């Protein structure tokens, strides 16, 4: 089966940066009502002082507790890897590319340079019912950012070149 | 199973082959040429050609708006629709005047729930016998009882009814074996209980709730004058449900849906005792359900028309009648015997695999139609995906019974469910597909 690549199974069995941590600005709880998958996710934002990134928001911490299928748990794990310590704006770009790949029905194989390990989810795009599983942590993440006061409008822009 | 009667024979392999040939969809392949193994009939059944033909013939020959029009087609369409009602009535062992067509089972249950809250409106019960009016008026202090194994369709409408009226929702618990906790019935059903709504067969566990003579739940409801409402969506395709409508059954109303019972989607059935239907205020209002309309107000037609506002789903009702006739021709006693054979075999398959755990009663005779299970360390959604990759169609998730899953301390489950056309070979295919799960997810199989 092309869906369950080694990377997804590894992340599902050993989710990276799992567990809810202090301190945090906002915690959100999201569920997938059709299957009952749940995620609690916390973000802790910080502002860069000085340098080229002066004033930019960065993710000081992203922590989560995910209960669900291998796709949703692995997606939460990859989300943490791809967002921790990064500027919010960069993570929104990652999301845009990931979202485009997941909703492409398999036409977009994903760009590892843009989305890192999340390319492992390219196979999910062929199974529309599972796209929700992969997106659940990211939907929670965007919600948490918005509640924490970050500007997430870039999340809904089309990725460059798409 | 009743002792002392000749037990019906399960369907033979030849008979199943003949039945399968009547269902065009079962011939298709999925996921790159694999034969379809359809084990999701609990969600919706496939349709025999006679159902498709009946619908097509209605549209090709008789289509017109039912109960309207001064022309021959309108007459034919009306006859076809009322003929379908008569077939449903025969299937239920009931009077056609007690059969209301609805959109589906969910609408039937909402129709009942709204009858109670609408009864509270001024004038809604004018002309209704006071003893019946009292049974329909609901308010603070009154109680509505459901069970912990209900499909959301037989839970949320009652929650909402309680919210609207101030009544209190109570529920009969489920034990670890997936049976109703009837030992504590007297703590739940009491003098304040006005309605007891429960499923005949659990859509997840397959548990058959005892609603026959001597049923503890029905007896408890009757003892306090509460109305008994039965969700028969999962039993109608597998069991003879005529005993539920018998004069002394103690059941006041039941619903089932067409699409699970070999019929088309968009049609369901509410059966209720005539006195109850006469007393109940309408749910949806508009054309067809009226007697006299004036600008100041209207009076309503007698049941069942009172509950069938608008142009009805005539072609779907005709299709459903063809589906019910198909079930009746095979014989529901034999359908049940067939289901029992499938159930025994499926439980054996599960028992042979210690990494699987079946939810609900372990005794095949206590269940019908569905086997929900969990695999150690693998999420049900992932199990379902592996099965799908083998062409085996099952359902995963909470199957619209979230509280039941919470009670059984599992977030979700994988469910294989049977239809009249399910073969033992398909259970073998399920077993083979399941054996891929430990390999893929690294379990000690």
Interface residues (C-beta under 8 A of the other chain):
Chain A: X1 X3 X4 X9 X13 X34 X35 X36 X37 X38 X67 X68 X69 X70 X71 X127 X130 X133
Chain B: X378 X379 X380 X381 X382 X385 X386 X389 X396 X397 X398 X402 X405 X411 X412 X440 X441 X442
